[in-house]
Amino acid sequence: MSFFTSGLFWFIQGILTTVIIMAFRAWMEDRNVIMFWWKWFLFGIWIILAGFTIAFIFTSLGEGESVAAIKGGIIFSLITTISGVGIWRLINKKN
């Protein structure tokens, strides 16, 4: 478990996050969607929510709380998916 508290883990996490944001930006430019500051804010909030969902599930599993991982995973996954669809519909507008 010391790997997850090491600087290497956070370095890799930062690189992957940067690659995801750069790829999303390039993809939206290819689709001719103008990304205003509020669209980036919504995207960032959703990324944090998705990360929280994944962290909750795996932390619960690591603590031996499989029931919490299943129930919380279902609830947070539904919230993440529904909010992701809503945010996508707002971001994908061409204006």
Secondary structure per residue as TSV (DSSP state, phi and psi in degrees):
chain	resnum	aa	ss	phi	psi
A	1	M	-	360.0	-12.8
A	2	S	G	-68.6	-18.9
A	3	F	G	-62.7	-36.3
A	4	F	G	-76.2	-11.6
A	5	T	G	-106.7	4.2
A	6	S	S	-85.9	163.2
A	7	G	H	-67.6	-30.2
A	8	L	H	-62.6	-42.2
A	9	F	H	-59.3	-47.9
A	10	W	H	-70.0	-29.8
A	11	F	H	-64.5	-47.1
A	12	I	H	-64.5	-41.8
A	13	Q	H	-59.8	-42.7
A	14	G	H	-64.9	-40.6
A	15	I	H	-63.8	-46.3
A	16	L	H	-63.9	-40.4
A	17	T	H	-63.7	-42.3
A	18	T	H	-63.2	-42.4
A	19	V	H	-63.4	-41.0
A	20	I	H	-62.4	-45.4
A	21	I	H	-66.2	-41.7
A	22	M	H	-64.9	-39.9
A	23	A	H	-67.6	-40.0
A	24	F	H	-63.7	-41.6
A	25	R	H	-62.5	-46.0
A	26	A	H	-64.2	-39.5
A	27	W	H	-64.2	-42.9
A	28	M	H	-68.2	-33.7
A	29	E	H	-66.0	-39.0
A	30	D	H	-64.1	-31.3
A	31	R	T	-87.6	2.3
A	32	N	T	58.6	40.0
A	33	V	-	-103.1	124.6
A	34	I	-	-81.4	125.2
A	35	M	-	-99.1	104.6
A	36	F	-	-81.3	172.1
A	37	W	H	-61.5	-37.2
A	38	W	H	-70.6	-28.0
A	39	K	H	-70.0	-39.8
A	40	W	H	-65.6	-37.6
A	41	F	H	-62.2	-47.1
A	42	L	H	-61.8	-41.8
A	43	F	H	-61.0	-43.4
A	44	G	H	-64.0	-41.9
A	45	I	H	-61.1	-41.8
A	46	W	H	-67.8	-38.2
A	47	I	H	-61.4	-42.3
A	48	I	H	-64.2	-42.0
A	49	L	H	-63.5	-42.6
A	50	A	H	-65.1	-40.9
A	51	G	H	-63.7	-39.6
A	52	F	H	-62.5	-41.7
A	53	T	H	-61.1	-47.6
A	54	I	H	-64.6	-42.9
A	55	A	H	-64.3	-38.8
A	56	F	H	-62.8	-46.2
A	57	I	H	-62.4	-50.3
A	58	F	H	-73.8	-29.6
A	59	T	H	-67.5	-42.4
A	60	S	H	-62.8	-42.3
A	61	L	H	-63.8	-40.6
A	62	G	H	-64.6	-30.0
A	63	E	T	-86.1	-0.7
A	64	G	T	81.9	16.8
A	65	E	-	-101.2	73.5
A	66	S	H	-68.2	-33.6
A	67	V	H	-65.6	-43.0
A	68	A	H	-64.2	-38.8
A	69	A	H	-63.6	-40.7
A	70	I	H	-70.9	-52.7
A	71	K	H	-65.3	-48.1
A	72	G	H	-65.9	-37.2
A	73	G	H	-62.5	-40.4
A	74	I	H	-65.7	-47.2
A	75	I	H	-63.6	-51.7
A	76	F	H	-67.5	-33.3
A	77	S	H	-66.7	-39.8
A	78	L	H	-63.7	-45.1
A	79	I	H	-61.8	-44.0
A	80	T	H	-64.7	-43.1
A	81	T	H	-67.2	-46.9
A	82	I	H	-64.9	-43.9
A	83	S	H	-67.6	-33.2
A	84	G	H	-63.7	-41.2
A	85	V	H	-65.0	-44.4
A	86	G	H	-63.2	-44.2
A	87	I	H	-66.4	-38.9
A	88	W	H	-61.0	-40.9
A	89	R	H	-65.4	-35.6
A	90	L	H	-71.3	-43.0
A	91	I	H	-69.8	-35.9
A	92	N	T	-75.5	-5.7
A	93	K	-	-64.6	140.4
A	94	K	-	-81.5	-7.9
A	95	N	-	-95.8	360.0
